[in-house]
Amino acid sequence: MLNIVDDVTRECLAAIPDTSILRRRVARELTTLILCAANLEWSFPTGTELTSNAILARSKDHDVERHYIAPGKEMQNGYVESSNGCMRDELLNESLFFGLDHARSAIAEWADDYNQFRPHASLGYQTPTNDAEITAVTTPFGLL
């Protein structure tokens, strides 16, 4: 499972379930996000798939600043960990998936609900999607 969450808007930008997610796949998913936004910064755990040459090359090619999370310090990436916990508690622990397509469909539906319909106290009780729209209007390049 690869979850990518915007620290500013709390928006779940990608929730990708698969049997295996290799370095090149992570790099490809991040490149897709780069093409949709400007002035990105990435925060990663220090797992091998996130410190690979593919990730380093993509971030260098697109002038993306990288920050690595210290081992054992997951709260340095607290918003992603919170989102992961919500997904785990509300969906993954409660569901029996009958295949990868079923899992992808259920996770996409959960992410849509999380982004579109759930207000977050940290966002002034706005939804992540609504906050992203407000941020895009009030901040150059849509990012802080």
N, C-alpha and C positions, 0 to 999 in steps of 0.2 A: 504494500500500500504506500503510495506516494501522495502526501498532502502538502499543498502549497497554500499558505495563508498570508495575506497582506497584513503586516503589523499595524499599519495606520488605520485601515478601514475594517479590519477583521474579516474581510471577504475571503471565502474559500475560493481561490483562483483555479485550483485543480485538485481533484480527488481521484486518483488513478489506482484502481485495484488490478492486480495481475499476479500470476503465479511466480514471476520473477521480474524484477525491474533492474536492468543492467545500466551501467554508466552511460552508454550512448543514448539510451532511452531517457534517462534523467536529463541529459544535455539537450536532447531534442525538445522535451517538454518545456524546459527553461527557455530555450531559444524561441519557442512559440510565444511565451509570455513577454520576452524582450521585444518582439515585433509589435506587441500591442501597447507598450508603455515606454516611457523615457525615464532616464535618471533612476535606474533601479539599484538597490543594494540587496544582496543576498546574505542570509544568515543560515548556516548549515551545521548540523551535527558533524562530527569528524569521521563518519563512516566512509569506507573506501569508495563507494559509488558516488560520494559527494566531494571527494578530494581528488578525483581522477584527472588525467590529462585532458579528457574530453570537456569536463566542466571548466577547468582552468583556461583552456583555449577559447571556449565560448565566451566566458566572462571577459577575457582580455580582448577578443575581437569586437565586443560590443561595449567596451568601457564600463563594465559592471563591477562595482565594488563588492568584495567578498568579506564576510565576517564569519569566523568559525566559532561554534559553541564549544566551550571547554568540556572535556569528557566528565561525565557525572554532574554537569551543571545545566540540566535540561531547562531550568527556569530562566536561563538567559534567552530562551526561545519560548517564553511563557504563553504567548497567544496561540502559537501552533500547538503546543502541548495541551492547552485548554480545548481547542477545537478537536484535537485527536481524542481527548477524553470524552467530550460530548458525543462524538461519532461512535466511539467504542460503547459507551453506556446506553445510548439511545437506539443504536442500530446493530452494530456488529455482535454484541453480546446477546441481543434479543432475537436475532434472525438466523434461520437456517437457509443457506443459499444452495440452489440446485444446479449450480454451474457458474462459470465466470460471467456469462452474459447477464444472468439474474443478479449477481453481485454488482456488476457495473450499473445496471438499471436502478437498483435500490440505492446505491451510493450517490448516483447522480441526482436522484429525487431528493435524498436527504440534503445534499449540498445546496440544491435549489431552495429548499425550505429554509435552511440555515441562512442563506444569503438574502432571500427575498422577504421572509415573513417573520423573522425573529429579531425583535429589538434587543440591543445590548446596552446595559447600563453605562458601560465605558464610552459609548458613542452618543450619550444623551438620549437614550431610548430610541435611537434610529436603527434601522436595519443596516447590515453591511452594504448592501447595494445602494440604498439611499445615501449613506454616508460617502460612498465612493463617488456618487453623482455630485454631491455637494463639494467634496474635496476637489474634483476635477474642475469645477467652476471657479473655486476660490484660490486654487494653488497652481502655479505654473507647472505644466506638464502633468498635472493631476496627482503629483506626489509631494510629500513633505520632505 
